[in-house]
């Protein structure tokens, strides 16, 4: 794999030279990239035997994901040299670390920004691969996620694992084509409600472990994702819905599960912000139905005449579309905030006028009675 990476950099160098883009800056970036490749090559992450096996236990799956992120954090920690957000003793220790790093690798202080940037990109890639491994163990992985996993495993993993993923991808494509043939809305995951639950759980775990920061988030700031799952089970039990070890139920309950999960998340977020002394942001909830409708029209499947058929889009496209959609939604919400406040004020004022008239009327009646 080490020789393959060197060959890939060499080929990229030839292409950039032919395109006239092989600048001194790009040459320097390649030097740092190769340096990191050589330094990180011996740091192969070893996982337990059950890491690549499917599991019916969501908590076990989450713990395996935690373990993967911890390994990623420790692997790249020596190469994170950012001084932002550091104060006092932490800043002094980081300056010593930066000076030592420059001496060891014969680099200039200004080179360390590129080292940190490249390391953070690698962390993002390996963390994304760990997310997809989570999905595979959960048997809830989409075709586009497996396609992404093949590329990332080829870049950071082993040939054997790439071969396994390619076989999975071939089967997943065939199954996807079979179940989605002629469908108006395409099925991408086995269980959409579960996909959203695990998306949030993985986000919470990543926040707690903080692989990009090189150290775990302080205990007082961490998110209790296990409590979220317990609350979800309890709330659904009251509604007559019982989740299994996978935290799944019959498909007919999907909408209720999603709604309850959103309520639990919102409730715990408000409680956590209150505890930490943060003011709750006045933001609208994400409009999933409108987003799906917009996405299906924008990325139509050419194999079908209906524009509402959702075609293939990459994870990057999906994330960008989701971010842009929510930015527009928030902008619209902010735009109408003054109108909502005015409407609320008008309603209150009207209510005050009605109460005032009623009071005046009762007073008049009283005086009239006295006059009589």
C-alpha positions as CSV (number, residue, x, y, z in Angstrom):
1,X,0.0,0.0,0.0
2,X,3.0,2.3,0.8
3,X,4.4,1.9,-2.8
4,X,0.9,2.4,-4.3
5,X,0.6,5.7,-2.4
6,X,4.0,6.9,-3.7
7,X,3.0,5.9,-7.2
8,X,-0.3,7.8,-6.9
9,X,1.6,10.9,-5.8
10,X,4.0,10.5,-8.7
11,X,1.2,10.1,-11.3
12,X,-0.5,13.2,-9.8
13,X,2.7,15.1,-10.1
14,X,3.0,14.3,-13.8
15,X,-0.6,15.3,-14.4
16,X,-0.2,18.6,-12.6
17,X,3.1,19.3,-14.5
18,X,1.3,18.7,-17.8
19,X,-1.6,21.0,-16.7
20,X,0.9,23.7,-15.6
21,X,-0.2,23.5,-12.0
22,X,2.9,22.0,-10.5
23,X,3.7,25.1,-8.5
24,X,6.3,25.5,-5.6
25,X,3.3,25.5,-3.2
26,X,1.9,22.3,-4.7
27,X,5.4,20.7,-4.6
28,X,5.6,21.6,-0.9
29,X,2.2,20.1,-0.1
30,X,3.2,16.9,-1.8
31,X,6.3,16.8,0.4
32,X,4.2,17.0,3.5
33,X,1.7,14.5,2.2
34,X,4.5,11.9,1.6
35,X,6.0,12.7,5.0
36,X,2.7,11.9,6.7
37,X,2.2,8.8,4.6
38,X,5.6,7.5,5.8
39,X,5.0,8.4,9.4
40,X,1.5,6.9,9.6
41,X,2.3,3.7,7.6
42,X,3.4,1.7,10.7
43,X,0.3,2.9,12.8
44,X,-2.1,0.3,11.4
45,X,-5.3,0.3,13.5
46,X,-6.2,-3.2,14.7
47,X,-9.9,-4.0,15.4
48,X,-11.6,-6.9,17.3
49,X,-12.8,-9.9,15.3
50,X,-16.5,-8.8,15.6
51,X,-15.8,-5.3,14.1
52,X,-16.7,-6.3,10.6
53,X,-19.6,-8.6,11.6
54,X,-23.3,-7.7,11.5
55,X,-24.9,-7.3,15.0
56,X,-28.5,-7.1,16.3
57,X,-27.3,-5.0,19.3
58,X,-27.3,-1.3,18.7
59,X,-25.3,-0.5,21.9
60,X,-22.6,-3.0,21.0
61,X,-22.4,-1.5,17.5
62,X,-22.1,2.0,19.0
63,X,-19.3,0.9,21.4
64,X,-17.4,-0.5,18.4
65,X,-17.8,2.9,16.6
66,X,-16.5,4.6,19.8
67,X,-13.5,2.3,19.8
68,X,-12.7,3.1,16.2
69,X,-12.9,6.9,16.8
70,X,-10.6,6.6,19.8
71,X,-8.0,4.7,17.7
72,X,-8.3,7.4,14.9
73,X,-7.8,10.2,17.5
74,X,-4.7,8.6,19.0
75,X,-3.2,7.8,15.6
76,X,-3.3,11.4,14.4
77,X,-2.9,13.2,17.7
78,X,0.9,13.8,17.3
79,X,0.3,15.5,13.9
80,X,-2.4,18.0,15.2
81,X,-0.5,21.2,15.7
82,X,-3.1,23.9,15.8
83,X,-2.7,26.7,18.4
84,X,-6.2,28.1,18.0
85,X,-8.5,27.9,21.1
86,X,-5.6,27.2,23.4
87,X,-4.7,29.2,26.5
88,X,-2.0,29.3,29.2
89,X,-0.4,25.9,29.9
90,X,-2.0,24.2,26.9
91,X,-0.6,26.9,24.5
92,X,2.9,26.5,26.1
93,X,2.8,22.7,25.7
94,X,1.7,23.1,22.0
95,X,4.5,25.6,21.2
96,X,7.0,23.1,22.6
97,X,5.4,20.3,20.5
98,X,5.5,22.5,17.4
99,X,9.2,23.3,17.9
100,X,10.1,19.7,18.4
101,X,8.0,18.6,15.3
102,X,9.9,21.2,13.1
103,X,13.3,19.9,14.3
104,X,12.4,16.3,13.8
105,X,11.0,16.6,10.3
106,X,13.2,19.6,9.2
107,X,10.1,21.8,8.6
108,X,9.4,25.5,9.1
109,X,6.8,26.8,11.6
110,X,4.6,28.0,8.6
111,X,4.6,24.4,7.3
112,X,2.7,23.1,10.4
113,X,-0.6,24.6,9.2
114,X,-0.4,22.3,6.1
115,X,0.5,19.3,8.4
116,X,-2.6,20.0,10.6
117,X,-4.9,20.6,7.6
118,X,-3.8,17.3,5.9
119,X,-4.1,15.4,9.2
120,X,-7.6,16.7,9.8
121,X,-8.7,15.7,6.3
122,X,-7.4,12.1,7.0
123,X,-9.3,12.1,10.3
124,X,-12.5,13.1,8.5
125,X,-12.0,10.3,5.9
126,X,-11.2,7.6,8.4
127,X,-14.1,8.7,10.7
128,X,-16.4,8.6,7.7
129,X,-15.2,5.0,7.0
130,X,-16.0,4.1,10.6
131,X,-19.5,5.5,10.2
132,X,-20.1,3.3,7.1
133,X,-18.7,0.3,9.0
134,X,-21.3,1.1,11.7
135,X,-24.0,1.1,8.9
136,X,-22.8,-2.2,7.5
137,X,-22.9,-3.9,11.0
138,X,-26.4,-2.5,11.4
139,X,-27.4,-4.0,8.0
140,X,-28.7,-0.5,7.0
141,X,-26.2,0.7,4.5
142,X,-27.1,2.4,1.2
143,X,-25.4,1.7,-2.1
144,X,-23.8,5.2,-2.2
145,X,-22.3,4.6,1.2
146,X,-20.7,1.3,0.1
147,X,-19.3,3.1,-3.0
148,X,-17.7,5.6,-0.7
149,X,-16.4,2.9,1.6
150,X,-14.6,1.2,-1.3
151,X,-12.8,4.4,-2.2
152,X,-11.8,5.2,1.4
153,X,-10.7,1.7,2.3
154,X,-8.5,1.7,-0.9
155,X,-6.9,4.9,0.4
156,X,-6.5,4.0,4.1
157,X,-7.1,0.3,4.5
158,X,-6.3,-3.1,3.1
159,X,-6.8,-4.8,-0.3
160,X,-8.6,-7.7,1.4
161,X,-11.2,-5.4,2.9
162,X,-11.6,-3.6,-0.4
163,X,-12.4,-6.9,-2.1
164,X,-15.0,-7.7,0.6
165,X,-16.6,-4.3,0.2
166,X,-16.7,-4.7,-3.6
167,X,-18.6,-8.0,-3.2
168,X,-21.1,-6.3,-0.8
169,X,-21.5,-3.4,-3.2
170,X,-22.3,-5.7,-6.1
171,X,-25.0,-7.5,-4.1
172,X,-26.4,-4.2,-2.8
173,X,-26.7,-2.7,-6.3
174,X,-28.5,-5.8,-7.6
175,X,-30.9,-5.7,-4.6
176,X,-31.4,-1.9,-4.9
177,X,-32.3,-2.2,-8.6
178,X,-34.7,-5.0,-7.8
179,X,-36.7,-3.3,-5.0
180,X,-36.6,0.2,-6.6
181,X,-37.7,-0.8,-10.2
182,X,-40.5,1.6,-11.1
183,X,-40.8,3.1,-7.7
184,X,-41.8,6.8,-7.4
185,X,-39.7,7.3,-4.3
186,X,-36.5,5.3,-4.1
187,X,-35.6,3.2,-1.0
188,X,-32.0,3.9,0.0
189,X,-31.9,2.3,3.5
190,X,-33.6,-0.7,5.0
191,X,-35.0,1.4,7.8
192,X,-35.2,5.2,7.5
193,X,-36.2,5.9,11.1
194,X,-33.3,3.8,12.4
195,X,-30.9,5.6,9.9
196,X,-31.9,8.9,11.5
197,X,-31.5,7.6,15.0
198,X,-28.0,6.2,14.3
199,X,-27.0,9.4,12.4
200,X,-27.6,11.4,15.6
201,X,-26.0,8.8,17.9
202,X,-22.8,8.8,15.8
203,X,-22.8,12.6,15.8
204,X,-23.0,12.6,19.6
205,X,-20.3,10.0,20.0
206,X,-18.0,12.0,17.6
207,X,-18.6,15.2,19.6
208,X,-17.7,13.4,22.8
209,X,-14.5,11.8,21.6
210,X,-13.5,14.8,19.5
211,X,-11.0,13.1,17.1
212,X,-10.3,16.4,15.2
213,X,-9.3,18.1,18.5
214,X,-6.9,15.3,19.6
215,X,-8.6,15.0,23.0
216,X,-11.9,14.0,24.5
217,X,-14.5,16.6,25.2
218,X,-14.8,17.5,28.9
219,X,-17.1,15.3,30.9
220,X,-19.5,18.2,31.8
221,X,-19.9,19.1,28.1
222,X,-20.5,15.5,26.8
223,X,-23.8,14.4,25.4
224,X,-25.5,11.4,27.1
225,X,-26.6,9.5,24.0
226,X,-27.4,6.3,26.0
227,X,-30.0,8.3,28.0
228,X,-31.5,9.5,24.7
229,X,-32.0,5.9,23.6
230,X,-33.5,4.9,27.0
231,X,-35.9,7.8,26.8
232,X,-36.9,6.8,23.3
233,X,-37.7,3.3,24.4
234,X,-39.8,4.6,27.4
235,X,-41.8,7.1,25.4
236,X,-42.6,4.6,22.7
237,X,-43.6,2.0,25.2
238,X,-46.2,4.4,26.6
239,X,-47.5,4.6,23.0
240,X,-47.7,0.8,22.7
241,X,-44.6,0.5,20.5
242,X,-41.8,-1.8,21.8
243,X,-38.3,-1.5,20.3
244,X,-36.0,-4.6,20.0
245,X,-32.3,-4.7,20.6
246,X,-31.7,-3.1,17.3
247,X,-34.0,-0.2,18.5
248,X,-36.4,-1.0,15.6
249,X,-40.1,-1.9,15.4
250,X,-42.6,-2.6,12.6
251,X,-42.4,-0.3,9.6
252,X,-45.9,1.0,10.2
253,X,-44.6,2.8,13.3
254,X,-41.8,4.6,11.5
255,X,-43.4,8.1,11.5
256,X,-44.2,7.9,15.3
257,X,-40.6,6.7,16.0
258,X,-39.1,9.6,14.0
259,X,-41.4,12.1,15.7
260,X,-40.7,10.8,19.2
261,X,-36.9,10.7,18.5
262,X,-37.1,14.4,17.4
263,X,-39.0,15.3,20.6
264,X,-36.4,13.4,22.8
265,X,-33.5,15.2,21.1
266,X,-35.1,18.6,21.4
267,X,-35.9,18.0,25.1
268,X,-32.4,16.8,26.0
269,X,-30.8,19.7,24.0
270,X,-32.8,22.3,25.9
271,X,-32.0,20.7,29.2
272,X,-28.3,20.4,28.3
273,X,-28.1,24.1,27.1
274,X,-29.8,25.2,30.3
275,X,-27.4,23.3,32.4
276,X,-24.4,24.8,30.6
277,X,-25.9,28.3,30.7
278,X,-26.4,28.6,26.9
279,X,-29.3,30.5,25.4
280,X,-31.5,28.3,23.2
281,X,-31.3,29.4,19.6
282,X,-34.6,30.4,18.0
283,X,-34.4,28.1,14.9
284,X,-37.1,26.2,13.0
285,X,-37.1,22.4,13.0
286,X,-35.7,20.8,9.8
287,X,-38.5,20.3,7.2
288,X,-37.7,16.8,6.1
289,X,-40.8,16.3,3.9
290,X,-40.2,19.5,1.9
291,X,-36.4,18.7,1.6
292,X,-37.2,15.2,0.2
293,X,-39.6,16.7,-2.3
294,X,-37.2,19.3,-3.4
295,X,-34.3,16.8,-3.7
296,X,-36.4,14.3,-5.7
297,X,-37.2,17.0,-8.3
298,X,-33.7,18.3,-8.5
299,X,-32.0,14.8,-8.9
300,X,-34.5,13.0,-11.1
301,X,-33.7,9.5,-12.3
302,X,-33.3,9.5,-16.1
303,X,-34.6,5.9,-16.4
304,X,-38.1,7.0,-15.4
305,X,-40.3,9.7,-16.9
306,X,-41.6,11.0,-13.6
307,X,-39.5,13.9,-12.2
308,X,-40.3,12.8,-8.6
309,X,-38.0,9.7,-8.9
310,X,-34.8,10.2,-6.9
311,X,-31.7,9.4,-8.8
312,X,-28.2,8.6,-7.5
313,X,-26.4,11.4,-5.7
314,X,-23.2,11.3,-3.7
315,X,-23.0,11.9,0.1
316,X,-21.2,15.2,-0.6
317,X,-24.0,16.4,-2.9
318,X,-26.6,15.3,-0.3
319,X,-24.8,17.1,2.6
320,X,-24.4,20.3,0.5
321,X,-28.1,20.2,-0.6
322,X,-29.2,19.6,3.0
323,X,-27.1,22.5,4.3
324,X,-28.2,24.9,1.6
325,X,-31.9,23.9,2.1
326,X,-31.7,24.6,5.9
327,X,-29.9,27.9,5.3
328,X,-32.8,29.0,3.1
329,X,-35.3,27.7,5.6
330,X,-33.7,29.7,8.5
331,X,-33.4,32.8,6.3
332,X,-37.2,32.5,5.5
333,X,-37.9,31.9,9.2
334,X,-35.9,35.0,10.2
335,X,-37.5,37.1,7.4
336,X,-41.0,36.3,8.8
337,X,-39.9,36.7,12.4
338,X,-40.9,40.4,12.6
339,X,-44.3,39.6,11.0
340,X,-44.9,36.8,13.5
341,X,-43.9,39.1,16.4
342,X,-46.2,41.9,15.0
343,X,-49.0,39.4,14.6
344,X,-48.5,38.2,18.2
345,X,-48.4,41.8,19.5
346,X,-51.5,42.6,17.5
347,X,-53.4,39.6,19.0
348,X,-52.3,40.6,22.5
349,X,-53.3,44.2,21.9
350,X,-56.7,43.1,20.5
351,X,-57.2,40.9,23.6
352,X,-56.3,43.9,25.8
353,X,-58.8,46.1,24.0
354,X,-61.6,43.5,24.3
355,X,-60.8,43.2,28.1
356,X,-60.7,47.0,28.4
357,X,-64.1,47.4,26.7
358,X,-65.6,44.6,28.8
359,X,-64.3,46.3,31.9
360,X,-65.5,49.8,30.8
361,X,-68.9,48.3,30.0
362,X,-69.2,46.7,33.5
363,X,-68.2,50.0,35.0
364,X,-70.8,51.9,33.0
365,X,-73.5,49.5,34.1
366,X,-72.4,49.9,37.7
367,X,-72.6,53.7,37.5
368,X,-75.9,53.6,35.7
369,X,-77.2,51.4,38.5
370,X,-76.1,53.9,41.0
371,X,-77.7,56.8,39.1
372,X,-81.0,54.9,39.0
